[in-house]
């Protein structure tokens, strides 16, 4: 039986397709060749449409050849696809190869902010002295911020702390002494509490003042506590904080929630700098939380974290602590 034109076309198609597939440089082009030769409208389908014109004897022969051509092209496509995929993997591996002998990329580590560092140091000292850390809300009521601390509405001491008032009668706390009241309401003596936190006052911002700053309050309530216990506690705290060499002095002062009261100064750059206020807890404060002042006495103290940071690190302007200047912060 002589070779029909369709058989010649199929043989030629196989040769052409396998050659084109072998030269295909990418998976996308390989897919285009698959559609070109084996798709529904591809060249193989177009050739096989002519089988209807063949004699009954030729059709099985041409059909068998058509299947062989299709299988040969499919095998060629799979082989080339595997080759291209493997080449892509090898190229990716080569591109991502890590030279372990190269120097590492330096990533600078963050540091503790000087304010956080001072708070941590203060808490370590007082926890070591047997104090418990307490916290409270920054948005306070007038009762906890003033009234329970022996500062009624018409008390002139309110002028000492220019306050940020909020709608609805609440305010931004002017000190963390409010935490002491809340703690005493829920705990019976004896107690020793240290309360760090952020506070707010309408201060004019300058080298030593800020409208938003950080404060730490301490409170001790027990039977028989005296001013000498307060003074000894403060001196020991300052000794551990700054060392024995830093001169310290106590001055008579006034606070509505302590009586007697004192301010504590340290010598900084040749001048006395106030860093701490303290005193014996006023009996009215004890009565406000249900403590009997005939049985219990106590002492309290409060100080600004920023002032301590300035003395400890010899910082000349409090505003440096808030500017987020990396040139400044990298020193700590």
C-alpha positions, 0 to 999 in steps of 0.5 A: 500500500502506497503512503497517503498524503495524510501519512506524509503530513503526520510524519512531517508534523512529528519531525517539525514539532519535536525539533521545535520543542527541543529548541523551546527556551521557556515554559511559556513558549513550550505551552504555546507549542503544545497548543499549536500542535495538539490543541483542539484547533492544532495542526494534528487535529486539522490533519486528522480531519481529512481521514473522512476522505480515506478508504476503509483500508487506509483509515486504521493505518492513518489513525494508528499513525496519528496516535503514535505522532500525538504520543511522540509529541506529548513525550517530547513536551514532557521531557522538555518541560522537565528539563526547563523546570530543572534548569529554573531550579538550578538557576534559582539555587545559584542566585540564592547561594549564601556565601557563609564566608562573607561578613554578616549584616550588622543590625544594631540592637535597641537600648533601654530609654533613659527614663525606663532605665531609671524606673527599672532601677528605682523599682529594683531598689524599693522591691529589694526594700520590701515594697510592692509595685502598684499602678492605677488609671491616668484619667482620674476623678477629682476625689482620688486626685484631690479630695481623698488626699486632703485637698477639698474643692476650695483648698488653696493647694489646688493652685500648686498643681494646674490641672488638665480637666476633661469633659464630664468632670474627670481629669488627667492625674497630676500625681500618682498619689491617687494610686496610693488611695486606691491601694489603701481602699483595698488592702489592710495595713501594714503596707509598703507600695511603690507606684510609678506612672505618667502624670500631667500638669499645665507646666510651662515647658523649659529646661527642667519642666514638662507638661507630661512627665513621669513620677514615682510615689512610695507609701508605707503604713504601719504601727509606730512609723516615724519621720526618722523612718522616712528619712532613713528610707529616703537616704538609703534609696538615694545612696543606692541610686546615686552613691555616697558622694552626692550631697543631700539635704532636707528642707521643710515644705508643705503638701496637703496630704502629709504633715510634717512635709519636706523637700529633698535636694541633691547637689547637681552641677554646683547647685541644689536641685529639688528631686523629691517631696515627702512627709508623714501621711496626714491623719485625714488621708488615713481616715478617708480610706478607713484607717485609724490614725490612732493606731497607724501612721505612715510616710509617703514620698514622690519624685519625678523620674526625669529629674533623677535621669538628669542628675544620674546621666548629667543631662542639661535639658529635660526636653532631650528625653522626649525628642527621640534624637538617636544621637542622644539616645545612643549614649545610653 
